[in-house]
Structures are given as structure tokens and as C-alpha cells.
């Protein structure tokens, strides 16, 4: 049996959100993410799921789809 770390628990909760299941968007303050689990781990988890990560100011936006994105403006 493996013990879940704080980071594992945090990620499980984040990616269990309804928005993730519906292909929506989740956002988190980037400083908070760095403090909770670290930038590298967060990026790796987003990439592993095939999602997109965008930085907008102090926020990180996770687009919960593997479909291509197109910037309109």
C-alpha cells in the first residue's frame, strides 16, 4: 500500500473537479501551486493528461481538453 502525499491528495482533488470531467477550465494562483506542489510537478501532471496550461498574470489556467486550441484575439 502506498501512502498519499499532500501533493498527491491536492492533485487528486483538483483533477476530480466537475470542470475537468466536462472539458472545462480550472484556474489556480501560480504562487499557491508552487507552494502546494511545485511548478514542475504541476506542469508534468497537466502534460500527462494531455491538457493545456496557460499563464495569465498571476493565474494558471488549465484547459481540460486535448483538442487543439485556437486563439481568437
ZAKOL-38075 format. One record per atom (N, C-alpha, C, O, CB): x, y, z; residue in one letter; residue number from 0. Coordinates in steps of 0.001 Angstrom, whole numbers. Glycine has a CB too. Layout:
ZAKOL-38075
[site [X, Y, Z], 'a', NUM]
...
//
This chain:
ZAKOL-38075
[site [848, -1177, 0], 'x', 0]
[site [0, 0, 0], 'x', 0]
[site [894, 1242, 0], 'x', 0]
[site [1868, 1316, 750], 'x', 0]
[site [-965, -3, 1227], 'x', 0]
[site [553, 2216, -850], 'x', 1]
[site [1336, 3446, -899], 'x', 1]
[site [605, 4549, -139], 'x', 1]
[site [-622, 4637, -158], 'x', 1]
[site [1599, 3874, -2365], 'x', 1]
[site [1376, 5366, 514], 'x', 2]
[site [807, 6493, 1237], 'x', 2]
[site [728, 7679, 300], 'x', 2]
[site [1676, 7978, -425], 'x', 2]
[site [1642, 6836, 2495], 'x', 2]
[site [-416, 8356, 321], 'x', 3]
[site [-572, 9547, -497], 'x', 3]
[site [84, 10722, 198], 'x', 3]
[site [-105, 10940, 1395], 'x', 3]
[site [-2057, 9838, -775], 'x', 3]
[site [843, 11462, -552], 'x', 4]
[site [1452, 12673, -24], 'x', 4]
[site [437, 13813, -103], 'x', 4]
[site [-625, 13675, -709], 'x', 4]
[site [2754, 13029, -802], 'x', 4]
[site [777, 14917, 508], 'x', 5]
[site [-67, 16107, 417], 'x', 5]
[site [-263, 16506, -1046], 'x', 5]
[site [-1372, 16846, -1458], 'x', 5]
[site [553, 17276, 1217], 'x', 5]
[site [813, 16463, -1824], 'x', 6]
[site [732, 16828, -3244], 'x', 6]
[site [-187, 15882, -4006], 'x', 6]
[site [-972, 16328, -4844], 'x', 6]
[site [2127, 16821, -3879], 'x', 6]
[site [-102, 14582, -3727], 'x', 7]
[site [-973, 13607, -4387], 'x', 7]
[site [-2436, 13895, -4077], 'x', 7]
[site [-3287, 13861, -4966], 'x', 7]
[site [-612, 12178, -3954], 'x', 7]
[site [-2719, 14176, -2819], 'x', 8]
[site [-4088, 14473, -2397], 'x', 8]
[site [-4589, 15751, -3070], 'x', 8]
[site [-5719, 15795, -3558], 'x', 8]
[site [-4163, 14611, -861], 'x', 8]
[site [-3762, 16774, -3095], 'x', 9]
[site [-4111, 18051, -3702], 'x', 9]
[site [-4429, 17873, -5187], 'x', 9]
[site [-5425, 18402, -5681], 'x', 9]
[site [-2969, 19061, -3516], 'x', 9]
[site [-3584, 17131, -5892], 'x', 10]
[site [-3798, 16894, -7317], 'x', 10]
[site [-5061, 16062, -7572], 'x', 10]
[site [-5810, 16336, -8510], 'x', 10]
[site [-2582, 16192, -7918], 'x', 10]
[site [-5290, 15063, -6745], 'x', 11]
[site [-6493, 14233, -6903], 'x', 11]
[site [-7749, 15078, -6765], 'x', 11]
[site [-8696, 14919, -7536], 'x', 11]
[site [-6508, 13093, -5867], 'x', 11]
[site [-7760, 15971, -5792], 'x', 12]
[site [-8919, 16849, -5603], 'x', 12]
[site [-9082, 17799, -6782], 'x', 12]
[site [-10190, 17995, -7280], 'x', 12]
[site [-8781, 17647, -4300], 'x', 12]
[site [-7990, 18379, -7220], 'x', 13]
[site [-8040, 19333, -8328], 'x', 13]
[site [-8594, 18687, -9588], 'x', 13]
[site [-9505, 19227, -10216], 'x', 13]
[site [-6653, 19903, -8602], 'x', 13]
[site [-8051, 17541, -9958], 'x', 14]
[site [-8444, 16908, -11200], 'x', 14]
[site [-9727, 16072, -11075], 'x', 14]
[site [-10143, 15439, -12046], 'x', 14]
[site [-7324, 16042, -11692], 'x', 14]
[site [-10352, 16064, -9902], 'x', 15]
[site [-11662, 15436, -9727], 'x', 15]
[site [-12782, 16457, -9897], 'x', 15]
[site [-13958, 16106, -9796], 'x', 15]
[site [-11759, 14771, -8345], 'x', 15]
[site [-12435, 17700, -10150], 'x', 16]
[site [-13439, 18769, -10297], 'x', 16]
[site [-14345, 18495, -11493], 'x', 16]
[site [-13928, 17888, -12480], 'x', 16]
[site [-12750, 20145, -10459], 'x', 16]
[site [-15593, 18955, -11387], 'x', 17]
[site [-16562, 18797, -12468], 'x', 17]
[site [-16065, 19414, -13769], 'x', 17]
[site [-16284, 18864, -14848], 'x', 17]
[site [-17890, 19423, -12077], 'x', 17]
[site [-15396, 20555, -13663], 'x', 18]
[site [-14888, 21238, -14860], 'x', 18]
[site [-13924, 20345, -15633], 'x', 18]
[site [-13902, 20381, -16863], 'x', 18]
[site [-14191, 22552, -14473], 'x', 18]
[site [-13142, 19560, -14938], 'x', 19]
[site [-12191, 18665, -15596], 'x', 19]
[site [-12951, 17599, -16377], 'x', 19]
[site [-12638, 17342, -17540], 'x', 19]
[site [-11239, 18009, -14561], 'x', 19]
[site [-13929, 16989, -15760], 'x', 20]
[site [-14713, 15935, -16400], 'x', 20]
[site [-15495, 16458, -17599], 'x', 20]
[site [-15750, 15721, -18551], 'x', 20]
[site [-15667, 15310, -15397], 'x', 20]
[site [-15875, 17740, -17546], 'x', 21]
[site [-16670, 18332, -18617], 'x', 21]
[site [-15822, 19014, -19687], 'x', 21]
[site [-16367, 19628, -20604], 'x', 21]
[site [-17636, 19326, -18037], 'x', 21]
[site [-14511, 18915, -19584], 'x', 22]
[site [-13638, 19556, -20561], 'x', 22]
[site [-13573, 21063, -20388], 'x', 22]
[site [-13329, 21788, -21352], 'x', 22]
[site [-14100, 19231, -21951], 'x', 22]
[site [-13787, 21534, -19182], 'x', 23]
[site [-13808, 22963, -18895], 'x', 23]
[site [-12438, 23510, -18533], 'x', 23]
[site [-11403, 22968, -18918], 'x', 23]
[site [-14770, 23246, -17781], 'x', 23]
[site [-12467, 24596, -17784], 'x', 24]
[site [-11252, 25303, -17403], 'x', 24]
[site [-11177, 25382, -15882], 'x', 24]
[site [-12172, 25668, -15216], 'x', 24]
[site [-11210, 26722, -18035], 'x', 24]
[site [-9996, 25128, -15343], 'x', 25]
[site [-9754, 25366, -13923], 'x', 25]
[site [-8620, 26374, -13815], 'x', 25]
[site [-7724, 26404, -14658], 'x', 25]
[site [-9411, 24033, -13158], 'x', 25]
[site [-8660, 27185, -12791], 'x', 26]
[site [-7601, 28172, -12618], 'x', 26]
[site [-7094, 28129, -11191], 'x', 26]
[site [-7835, 27856, -10246], 'x', 26]
[site [-8098, 29587, -12974], 'x', 26]
[site [-5811, 28406, -11067], 'x', 27]
[site [-5176, 28427, -9763], 'x', 27]
[site [-4126, 29529, -9747], 'x', 27]
[site [-3495, 29815, -10765], 'x', 27]
[site [-4545, 27051, -9425], 'x', 27]
[site [-3948, 30135, -8602], 'x', 28]
[site [-2905, 31129, -8422], 'x', 28]
[site [-1561, 30418, -8525], 'x', 28]
[site [-1329, 29419, -7844], 'x', 28]
[site [-3054, 31875, -7052], 'x', 28]
[site [-686, 30928, -9369], 'x', 29]
[site [572, 30209, -9608], 'x', 29]
[site [1471, 30155, -8377], 'x', 29]
[site [2194, 29176, -8194], 'x', 29]
[site [1325, 30857, -10746], 'x', 29]
[site [1445, 31179, -7534], 'x', 30]
[site [2254, 31122, -6306], 'x', 30]
[site [1727, 30043, -5367], 'x', 30]
[site [2503, 29357, -4701], 'x', 30]
[site [2256, 32494, -5589], 'x', 30]
[site [418, 29899, -5319], 'x', 31]
[site [-200, 28891, -4461], 'x', 31]
[site [170, 27488, -4947], 'x', 31]
[site [479, 26604, -4146], 'x', 31]
[site [-1740, 29067, -4433], 'x', 31]
[site [135, 27295, -6270], 'x', 32]
[site [506, 25995, -6841], 'x', 32]
[site [1955, 25678, -6508], 'x', 32]
[site [2274, 24559, -6105], 'x', 32]
[site [292, 25983, -8375], 'x', 32]
[site [2824, 26651, -6673], 'x', 33]
[site [4242, 26435, -6356], 'x', 33]
[site [4433, 26051, -4900], 'x', 33]
[site [5257, 25196, -4575], 'x', 33]
[site [5058, 27687, -6670], 'x', 33]
[site [3670, 26685, -4030], 'x', 34]
[site [3789, 26398, -2597], 'x', 34]
[site [3228, 25012, -2270], 'x', 34]
[site [3799, 24293, -1450], 'x', 34]
[site [3059, 27474, -1771], 'x', 34]
[site [2127, 24638, -2898], 'x', 35]
[site [1466, 23362, -2591], 'x', 35]
[site [2195, 22153, -3164], 'x', 35]
[site [2434, 21175, -2455], 'x', 35]
[site [53, 23381, -3116], 'x', 35]
[site [2551, 22216, -4449], 'x', 36]
[site [3148, 21026, -5083], 'x', 36]
[site [4373, 21317, -5939], 'x', 36]
[site [5115, 20393, -6273], 'x', 36]
[site [2123, 20348, -5932], 'x', 36]
[site [4603, 22559, -6297], 'x', 37]
[site [5744, 22910, -7138], 'x', 37]
[site [5368, 23037, -8603], 'x', 37]
[site [4507, 22318, -9109], 'x', 37]
[site [6833, 21881, -6985], 'x', 37]
[site [6024, 23956, -9260], 'x', 38]
[site [5754, 24245, -10666], 'x', 38]
[site [5986, 23026, -11559], 'x', 38]
[site [5134, 22691, -12382], 'x', 38]
[site [6624, 25398, -11135], 'x', 38]
[site [7114, 22373, -11404], 'x', 39]
[site [7472, 21256, -12280], 'x', 39]
[site [6471, 20109, -12180], 'x', 39]
[site [6073, 19526, -13189], 'x', 39]
[site [8869, 20751, -11940], 'x', 39]
[site [6073, 19796, -10958], 'x', 40]
[site [5113, 18691, -10775], 'x', 40]
[site [3769, 19042, -11394], 'x', 40]
[site [3141, 18202, -12039], 'x', 40]
[site [4934, 18363, -9275], 'x', 40]
[site [3323, 20289, -11200], 'x', 41]
[site [2041, 20713, -11758], 'x', 41]
[site [2066, 20628, -13283], 'x', 41]
[site [1142, 20088, -13892], 'x', 41]
[site [1705, 22148, -11309], 'x', 41]
[site [3108, 21152, -13888], 'x', 42]
[site [3214, 21112, -15346], 'x', 42]
[site [3243, 19664, -15833], 'x', 42]
[site [2600, 19336, -16830], 'x', 42]
[site [4477, 21868, -15823], 'x', 42]
[site [3970, 18810, -15152], 'x', 43]
[site [4037, 17393, -15543], 'x', 43]
[site [2663, 16731, -15466], 'x', 43]
[site [2313, 15938, -16340], 'x', 43]
[site [5032, 16636, -14648], 'x', 43]
[site [1883, 17043, -14436], 'x', 44]
[site [553, 16448, -14278], 'x', 44]
[site [-404, 16925, -15363], 'x', 44]
[site [-1194, 16143, -15891], 'x', 44]
[site [-18, 16781, -12901], 'x', 44]
[site [-330, 18207, -15692], 'x', 45]
[site [-1181, 18752, -16768], 'x', 45]
[site [-794, 18102, -18092], 'x', 45]
[site [-1659, 17663, -18849], 'x', 45]
[site [-1047, 20313, -16863], 'x', 45]
[site [498, 18041, -18367], 'x', 46]
[site [1001, 17450, -19611], 'x', 46]
[site [623, 15973, -19709], 'x', 46]
[site [236, 15506, -20780], 'x', 46]
[site [2529, 17611, -19702], 'x', 46]
[site [731, 15235, -18609], 'x', 47]
[site [399, 13799, -18598], 'x', 47]
[site [-1049, 13559, -19019], 'x', 47]
[site [-1356, 12552, -19656], 'x', 47]
[site [641, 13203, -17198], 'x', 47]
[site [-1921, 14471, -18668], 'x', 48]
[site [-3340, 14340, -19015], 'x', 48]
[site [-3642, 14838, -20429], 'x', 48]
[site [-4761, 14677, -20915], 'x', 48]
[site [-4192, 15105, -18014], 'x', 48]
[site [-2659, 15437, -21086], 'x', 49]
[site [-2871, 15949, -22436], 'x', 49]
[site [-3593, 17285, -22456], 'x', 49]
[site [-4085, 17707, -23502], 'x', 49]
[site [-3645, 14953, -23242], 'x', 49]
[site [-3663, 17965, -21300], 'x', 50]
[site [-4352, 19244, -21205], 'x', 50]
[site [-3410, 20378, -21588], 'x', 50]
[site [-2222, 20162, -21828], 'x', 50]
[site [-4905, 19460, -19784], 'x', 50]
[site [-3956, 21586, -21640], 'x', 51]
[site [-3187, 22781, -21971], 'x', 51]
[site [-3062, 23650, -20725], 'x', 51]
[site [-3991, 23718, -19920], 'x', 51]
[site [-3853, 23572, -23136], 'x', 51]
[site [-1922, 24315, -20561], 'x', 52]
[site [-1694, 25206, -19429], 'x', 52]
[site [-1322, 26581, -19961], 'x', 52]
[site [-401, 26714, -20766], 'x', 52]
[site [-583, 24654, -18487], 'x', 52]
[site [-2038, 27600, -19510], 'x', 53]
[site [-1806, 28977, -19928], 'x', 53]
[site [-1542, 29821, -18693], 'x', 53]
[site [-2215, 29673, -17672], 'x', 53]
[site [-3014, 29535, -20735], 'x', 53]
[site [-565, 30699, -18792], 'x', 54]
[site [-297, 31638, -17707], 'x', 54]
[site [-904, 32979, -18087], 'x', 54]
[site [-636, 33509, -19165], 'x', 54]
[site [1238, 31770, -17427], 'x', 54]
[site [-1718, 33520, -17199], 'x', 55]
[site [-2345, 34826, -17412], 'x', 55]
[site [-2174, 35622, -16131], 'x', 55]
[site [-2914, 35426, -15166], 'x', 55]
[site [-3867, 34691, -17804], 'x', 55]
[site [-1203, 36517, -16123], 'x', 56]
[site [-904, 37268, -14910], 'x', 56]
[site [-424, 36328, -13830], 'x', 56]
[site [526, 35572, -14033], 'x', 56]
[site [-2132, 38053, -14432], 'x', 56]
[site [-1076, 36371, -12684], 'x', 57]
[site [-701, 35514, -11552], 'x', 57]
[site [-1470, 34194, -11539], 'x', 57]
[site [-1341, 33413, -10596], 'x', 57]
[site [-936, 36251, -10244], 'x', 57]
[site [-2267, 33939, -12573], 'x', 58]
[site [-3094, 32740, -12632], 'x', 58]
[site [-2564, 31753, -13662], 'x', 58]
[site [-2007, 32138, -14689], 'x', 58]
[site [-4536, 33107, -12955], 'x', 58]
[site [-2751, 30468, -13363], 'x', 59]
[site [-2538, 29419, -14335], 'x', 59]
[site [-3896, 28867, -14689], 'x', 59]
[site [-4684, 28513, -13812], 'x', 59]
[site [-1586, 28307, -13797], 'x', 59]
[site [-4166, 28797, -15971], 'x', 60]
[site [-5428, 28270, -16476], 'x', 60]
[site [-5158, 26914, -17110], 'x', 60]
[site [-4296, 26781, -17980], 'x', 60]
[site [-6087, 29250, -17500], 'x', 60]
[site [-5894, 25927, -16670], 'x', 61]
[site [-5770, 24589, -17254], 'x', 61]
[site [-6991, 24375, -18124], 'x', 61]
[site [-8120, 24362, -17632], 'x', 61]
[site [-5645, 23468, -16147], 'x', 61]
[site [-6767, 24208, -19415], 'x', 62]
[site [-7834, 23905, -20363], 'x', 62]
[site [-7907, 22381, -20419], 'x', 62]
[site [-6994, 21722, -20916], 'x', 62]
[site [-7569, 24552, -21807], 'x', 62]
[site [-8988, 21841, -19910], 'x', 63]
[site [-9085, 20394, -19685], 'x', 63]
[site [-9584, 19651, -20916], 'x', 63]
[site [-10613, 18976, -20880], 'x', 63]
[site [-10006, 20110, -18512], 'x', 63]
[site [-8844, 19786, -21992], 'x', 64]
[site [-9102, 19052, -23218], 'x', 64]
[site [-7783, 18856, -23951], 'x', 64]
[site [-6860, 19660, -23819], 'x', 64]
[site [-10134, 19795, -24113], 'x', 64]
[site [-7706, 17799, -24708], 'x', 65]
[site [-6517, 17562, -25524], 'x', 65]
[site [-6708, 18120, -26929], 'x', 65]
[site [-5784, 18091, -27741], 'x', 65]
[site [-6196, 16061, -25588], 'x', 65]
[site [-7900, 18625, -27218], 'x', 66]
[site [-8178, 19194, -28537], 'x', 66]
[site [-7302, 20408, -28792], 'x', 66]
[site [-6905, 21097, -27852], 'x', 66]
[site [-9660, 19576, -28662], 'x', 66]
[site [-6999, 20675, -30047], 'x', 67]
[site [-6182, 21847, -30369], 'x', 67]
[site [-6883, 23136, -29935], 'x', 67]
[site [-8111, 23214, -29907], 'x', 67]
[site [-5877, 21890, -31879], 'x', 67]
[site [-6079, 24142, -29598], 'x', 68]
[site [-6608, 25452, -29226], 'x', 68]
[site [-6352, 26428, -30350], 'x', 68]
[site [-5396, 26287, -31112], 'x', 68]
[site [-5977, 25958, -27911], 'x', 68]
[site [-7225, 27427, -30443], 'x', 69]
[site [-7039, 28486, -31421], 'x', 69]
[site [-7312, 29808, -30730], 'x', 69]
[site [-8404, 30025, -30205], 'x', 69]
[site [-7964, 28292, -32662], 'x', 69]
[site [-6346, 30673, -30728], 'x', 70]
[site [-6505, 31997, -30125], 'x', 70]
[site [-7253, 32900, -31099], 'x', 70]
[site [-6851, 33051, -32253], 'x', 70]
[site [-5121, 32613, -29751], 'x', 70]
[site [-8335, 33495, -30630], 'x', 71]
[site [-9161, 34325, -31498], 'x', 71]
[site [-8782, 35798, -31449], 'x', 71]
[site [-8968, 36516, -32432], 'x', 71]
[site [-10604, 34169, -31125], 'x', 71]
[site [-8260, 36250, -30333], 'x', 72]
[site [-7794, 37649, -30260], 'x', 72]
[site [-6809, 37802, -29128], 'x', 72]
[site [-6299, 38899, -28898], 'x', 72]
[site [-8978, 38627, -30069], 'x', 72]
//
